[in-house]
Amino acid sequence: MTEIVNFPNERAIIVKEACDWLARMDANELSKEERIELNKWIGQSEIHRNELERLANIWDSVEAAKLDHISIDKTETTPITEETIEKPRTPNRKKYRIALSVAASLLILASFGLLTHFNNLAHFKSTNGKYVTAIGEQQTILLSDGSELKLNTDTLVEVNYYDGMRNIHLYKGEAHFDVAHDPEKPFTVKAQKGDVRALGTVFSVRVKDNRVNVIVEEGKVRIRANENFNQIEENILAIPEDILPVEQKNIVVVANAGRNVVFGEQEIESIVQEEKEVIERKFSWRQGMLAFDDEPLSDVIDEVSRYTSHKIIIADPDIRSLRVGGYYPIGKIQVIFDALELNLDLHVRQVDEKTYYISHNGT
């Protein structure tokens, strides 16, 4: 069985060729050239000889199929003649044997087809399961269909591929998807009460509190705030977003490249067209960096806090709106603190093993 599973196409060809040889020997006496050709065919491997012998035993009887006289010496083979196989005992034996040859070939080929189907299905499901990253950790997963899934810090996803469907459930955190194109197998990411569906697309999904943030880098996706919403159009990905039916726009939207979409528990809350540079900064975590461009200190600290188990507190409310820019390595918290102290005249004080306070220098 292992041999059949591993080499289904090759084995099926050998079986069919063995059936053809037996049918030819029944139909007519083999010529000298055909006998030489048959011996060469048998001499290719033990599998060739065994299949010919096995099929002869099935169609005749053990006594009638006397293939023990066949020589497989590759240097000097003994030709196979009609005398090596007992002649048919009934006038209809020839047609019966040929019919069995065809039937056996079709049955075996059908079996190999089923094995191939189940093998393909098993491979399709082979990357199913849950994947998790700890705080500060990132992980890249190559899925069975060739899609790439990259998990950011503190993320939990579940992959569930089954026949005809590719489903991902993002329970928490952030994931970036580079989806292999396969229009016959929809790719859907469930997050909170909504979902995101794509064909061949690159996008990210982030769950934060009760909201989901979707950023489309390439292609387009359909976004639903509520997965139970029965959309009017089945092929909604083909609908330009500017002519989407009005009654659907607060629940479902088709987002093109550059769109930054946020939805809550029941409806889509915002759709923003981002510049390419902004998208690149938001995705800089894939290169192990955090990128900011004139952003409030409070937002910067919120983002930095995602990658550390330490608690960072802005002690002075007046500095929360200070603008911060630059690139900072993920996981290098002291480097970030040093930059804040140097560039913004701030003071970072560690009050215990897990807590830091940020204030004006000298306070």
PAVO-486748 format. One record per residue (C-alpha): residue in one letter; y, z, x. Coordinates in steps of 0.2 Angstrom, whole numbers, padded with zeros to 4 digits, always signed. Example, Ala and Ser with C-alpha at 12.3 -4.5 7.8 and 13.67 -1.06 7.14 Angstrom:
<recs>
a-0022+0039+0062s-0005+0036+0068
</recs>
This chain:
<recs>
m+0000+0000+0000t+0012+0004+0014e+0009-0013+0022i+0013-0022+0005v+0029-0012+0002n+0036-0015+0020f+0031-0034+0020p+0031-0040+0002n+0037-0058+0005e+0026-0061+0020r+0010-0054+0012a+0013-0064-0004i+0014-0080+0006i-0002-0077+0014v-0011-0073-0002k-0004-0089-0010e-0010-0099+0005a-0027-0092+0004c-0028-0096-0014d-0023-0114-0010w-0037-0116+0003l-0050-0110-0008a-0045-0122-0022r-0045-0136-0010m-0062-0132-0004d-0069-0132-0022a-0059-0148-0026n-0065-0159-0011e-0075-0158+0005l-0063-0153+0019s-0059-0167+0031k-0061-0164+0050e-0042-0162+0051e-0042-0150+0037r-0055-0139+0044i-0046-0138+0060e-0030-0133+0051l-0039-0120+0041n-0046-0112+0057k-0029-0112+0064w-0023-0103+0048i-0036-0090+0049g-0033-0087+0067q-0015-0082+0064s-0020-0064+0060e-0033-0052+0053i-0023-0052+0037h-0026-0071+0034r-0045-0069+0037n-0046-0053+0026e-0036-0061+0011l-0047-0077+0011e-0063-0066+0011r-0056-0054-0002l-0051-0068-0014a-0068-0077-0012n-0077-0061-0016i-0066-0059-0032w-0069-0076-0038d-0087-0079-0034s-0098-0064-0029v-0102-0055-0013e-0118-0066-0011a-0108-0082-0015a-0094-0079-0003k-0102-0079+0014l-0087-0080+0025d-0095-0070+0039h-0099-0086+0048i-0081-0090+0051s-0076-0089+0069i-0058-0084+0073d-0059-0087+0092k-0042-0094+0096t-0049-0103+0111e-0063-0112+0103t-0064-0110+0084t-0079-0114+0074p-0075-0126+0059i-0077-0120+0042t-0087-0132+0031e-0092-0133+0013e-0109-0125+0018t-0101-0109+0022i-0097-0106+0004e-0111-0108-0010k-0108-0123-0021p-0102-0119-0039r-0117-0116-0050t-0109-0123-0066p-0099-0139-0070n-0084-0129-0075r-0084-0117-0060k-0071-0128-0050k-0058-0127-0064y-0062-0109-0066r-0059-0105-0048i-0043-0115-0047a-0036-0106-0063l-0041-0089-0055s-0032-0095-0039v-0016-0098-0049a-0017-0082-0059a-0021-0071-0045s-0006-0078-0035l+0006-0076-0050l+0000-0058-0053i+0002-0053-0035l+0019-0061-0033a+0024-0052-0049s+0018-0036-0042f+0028-0039-0026g+0043-0043-0037l+0042-0026-0046l+0040-0017-0029t+0055-0026-0023h+0065-0021-0038f+0060-0002-0037n+0063-0003-0018n+0081-0010-0021l+0084+0003-0035a+0078+0017-0023h+0090+0011-0010f+0104+0010-0022k+0102+0028-0027s+0098+0034-0009t+0116+0041-0006n+0117+0050-0023g+0121+0069-0022k+0135+0081-0019y+0146+0080-0004v+0158+0094+0001t+0171+0098+0015a+0178+0114+0020i+0196+0119+0023g+0203+0108+0037e+0187+0097+0038q+0186+0078+0034q+0170+0068+0031t+0167+0049+0030i+0152+0044+0019l+0145+0026+0019l+0137+0023+0002s+0122+0013-0002d+0132-0002-0008g+0143-0003+0007s+0157+0006-0001e+0166+0019+0010l+0171+0036+0004k+0182+0048+0015l+0184+0066+0010n+0200+0075+0014t+0201+0094+0016d+0193+0106+0004t+0185+0092-0007l+0169+0091-0018v+0162+0075-0025e+0146+0070-0033v+0139+0052-0031n+0128+0046-0045y+0123+0028-0043y+0110+0021-0056d+0105+0004-0062g+0121-0005-0066m+0133+0009-0063r+0142+0017-0049n+0149+0034-0054i+0159+0047-0043h+0164+0064-0049l+0179+0071-0040y+0178+0090-0044k+0192+0095-0032g+0202+0090-0017e+0206+0072-0012a+0195+0057-0008h+0199+0039-0002f+0188+0025-0008d+0186+0008+0000v+0175-0001-0014a+0162-0015-0010h+0165-0029-0023d+0152-0030-0036p+0158-0035-0053e+0141-0032-0061k+0141-0014-0056p+0157-0005-0061f+0164+0008-0049t+0171+0023-0058v+0179+0039-0052k+0180+0054-0064a+0193+0067-0061q+0198+0081-0073k+0197+0073-0091g+0201+0055-0085d+0194+0042-0074v+0198+0028-0062r+0189+0011-0063a+0189-0002-0049l+0180-0018-0043g+0184-0022-0025t+0198-0010-0022v+0205+0003-0009f+0213+0018-0017s+0214+0037-0016v+0212+0051-0029r+0218+0068-0028v+0215+0083-0040k+0229+0096-0039d+0230+0110-0052n+0228+0101-0069r+0234+0084-0063v+0227+0069-0054n+0236+0058-0042v+0230+0040-0039i+0237+0029-0026v+0232+0011-0025e+0232+0003-0008e+0224-0014-0011g+0218-0023-0027k+0220-0014-0044v+0212-0001-0054r+0212+0005-0072i+0217+0023-0075r+0214+0033-0090a+0221+0050-0093n+0207+0053-0106e+0190+0045-0103n+0185+0047-0121f+0199+0036-0126n+0192+0020-0134q+0202+0006-0126i+0205-0010-0136e+0201-0022-0122e+0184-0021-0114n+0190-0031-0099i+0206-0022-0097l+0207-0025-0078a+0211-0043-0082i+0227-0038-0092p+0243-0038-0083e+0251-0021-0083d+0267-0027-0090i+0259-0033-0106l+0247-0019-0109p+0247-0014-0128v+0261-0001-0131e+0249+0011-0140q+0239+0012-0124k+0252+0014-0111n+0253+0033-0112i+0234+0035-0110v+0228+0020-0100v+0237+0009-0087v+0231-0005-0075a+0239-0001-0058n+0242-0014-0044a+0243-0011-0026g+0257+0001-0021r+0257+0010-0037n+0257+0029-0037v+0251+0036-0054v+0250+0054-0060f+0241+0059-0076g+0238+0076-0084e+0225+0082-0096q+0230+0069-0110e+0242+0057-0104i+0250+0047-0090e+0265+0056-0083s+0272+0045-0070i+0270+0028-0062v+0280+0024-0046q+0280+0009-0035e+0279+0015-0017e+0285+0006-0002k+0271+0001+0011e+0278+0014+0023v+0277+0028+0011i+0259+0023+0007e+0254+0023+0025r+0262+0041+0027k+0253+0047+0012f+0236+0041+0020s+0240+0047+0038w+0227+0061+0035r+0214+0048+0038q+0220+0047+0056g+0220+0066+0058m+0239+0067+0056l+0252+0073+0043a+0267+0063+0041f+0284+0068+0033d+0300+0059+0031d+0315+0069+0026e+0305+0080+0014p+0309+0098+0009l+0302+0112+0019s+0293+0119+0004d+0283+0103+0001v+0279+0102+0020i+0272+0120+0020d+0262+0116+0004e+0254+0101+0012v+0251+0110+0029s+0243+0125+0019r+0229+0113+0013y+0222+0112+0030t+0221+0130+0035s+0214+0146+0028h+0230+0155+0033k+0243+0160+0021i+0261+0153+0025i+0275+0161+0016i+0293+0155+0016a+0302+0172+0017d+0320+0166+0014p+0323+0155-0002d+0338+0147+0006i+0328+0137+0019r+0315+0130+0006s+0326+0114+0004l+0328+0111+0023r+0323+0093+0027v+0308+0090+0038g+0302+0074+0046g+0289+0069+0060y+0271+0068+0063y+0260+0083+0066p+0241+0084+0070i+0230+0092+0057g+0223+0108+0061k+0235+0112+0075i+0245+0125+0065q+0254+0132+0081v+0261+0115+0085i+0268+0113+0068f+0276+0131+0069d+0283+0127+0087a+0291+0111+0080l+0299+0120+0065e+0306+0134+0077l+0313+0121+0089n+0320+0108+0077l+0326+0119+0063d+0331+0135+0071l+0318+0144+0061h+0307+0159+0066v+0288+0160+0062r+0281+0178+0062q+0263+0182+0060v+0262+0198+0050d+0243+0200+0050e+0227+0189+0055k+0229+0178+0040t+0248+0178+0035y+0263+0170+0043y+0281+0172+0037i+0295+0159+0040s+0313+0164+0040h+0330+0160+0048n+0330+0163+0067g+0336+0181+0070t+0331+0187+0053
</recs>
